[in-house]
Amino acid sequence: MNADIRNLDLNLLKALDALLDERSVTRAADRLALTQPAVSGMLNRLRESFDDPLFVRAQRGIVPTLRAEQLAAPVKQLLADIQGLLQPQAFDPATASMTVKLASTDYALRAVVAPFLATLREQAPNIRVAVQPVDPQALAAQMDRGDIDLALVTPQSVPTGLHCQPLFDERYVCAMRAGHPDARAEALTLERFCALDHALVSSSGGAFQGVTDEALARIGKARRVTLSITSFLILPEILLASDLIAVVPERLVVQQKGLRLMEPPLAIEGFSKTLAWHERTDRDQGQRWVRSVLMDSCRALG
């Protein structure tokens, strides 16, 4: 081959493929929606590039040389590969094999990730999910590097430049075991609420105040927090095994058997959850499908 590959027009290979299939300049021109002189000109350029006649005249049309026959399969495969790059195969969850890297808070593990995984396993058994804690300071860099595909965060903590989709607004409820002495009451009074022993989740560890205490302080009240833990995941078990109560996100306990849920006796501001992802995965069919499953699983829980 005399010509450099950088100078070989892809359209020439399409013309060669058509000529090999049709064995006629006229039919190849019709197939390519070109004029016969245009295809004849392309054939001349191909002959120069491959330093071979490629086709010789016959009684009916043209016949390929041995060199052209050798090129037939590789050229067709190359064109198919290029077409595949331009138009990827449709994503099939049932057979797809990929790894999704998900960053999640402790709360979102139970409220979002658990129901999402249940649905995902049913529809796409070969998709793996790698879950790691959210690091707000490093999230932007992790997304840029491809270390994280999806992040479950609050709207305020979404780094600039990421795509995001609101998932739901969360509210707080008061939870206690069904056999708790106050579980039979229709509602908790503010005085009784403040007098009971409370458990609190402190993500940083060791804190005994949170959003509930801030709300109480604004009306000149305080409660008794006797337990501070770092994980939401163990909290339902602690409540079921004690007379502690806790103000918790509703989605964390709404399906937990054995707990009695009540409205807190004061207004406590809730929070929102958002799904964030990088531009590099925005158009990927597999990632799009995974995001849709996660969003649908959140909507299904109300």
Secondary structure as UniProt FT lines:
FT   HELIX           5..7
FT   HELIX           10..22
FT   HELIX           25..32
FT   HELIX           36..50
FT   STRAND          55..57
FT   STRAND          62..64
FT   HELIX           66..86
FT   TURN            93..95
FT   STRAND          98..104
FT   HELIX           106..108
FT   HELIX           109..113
FT   HELIX           114..123
FT   TURN            125..126
FT   STRAND          127..133
FT   TURN            136..138
FT   HELIX           139..145
FT   STRAND          150..153
FT   HELIX           155..157
FT   TURN            160..161
FT   STRAND          163..170
FT   STRAND          172..177
FT   TURN            178..179
FT   TURN            181..184
FT   HELIX           190..195
FT   STRAND          197..201
FT   TURN            203..204
FT   HELIX           211..218
FT   TURN            219..220
FT   STRAND          224..229
FT   TURN            233..234
FT   HELIX           235..240
FT   STRAND          245..249
FT   HELIX           250..253
FT   TURN            254..255
FT   TURN            257..258
FT   STRAND          259..262
FT   STRAND          271..277
FT   HELIX           279..281
FT   TURN            282..283
FT   HELIX           285..300
//
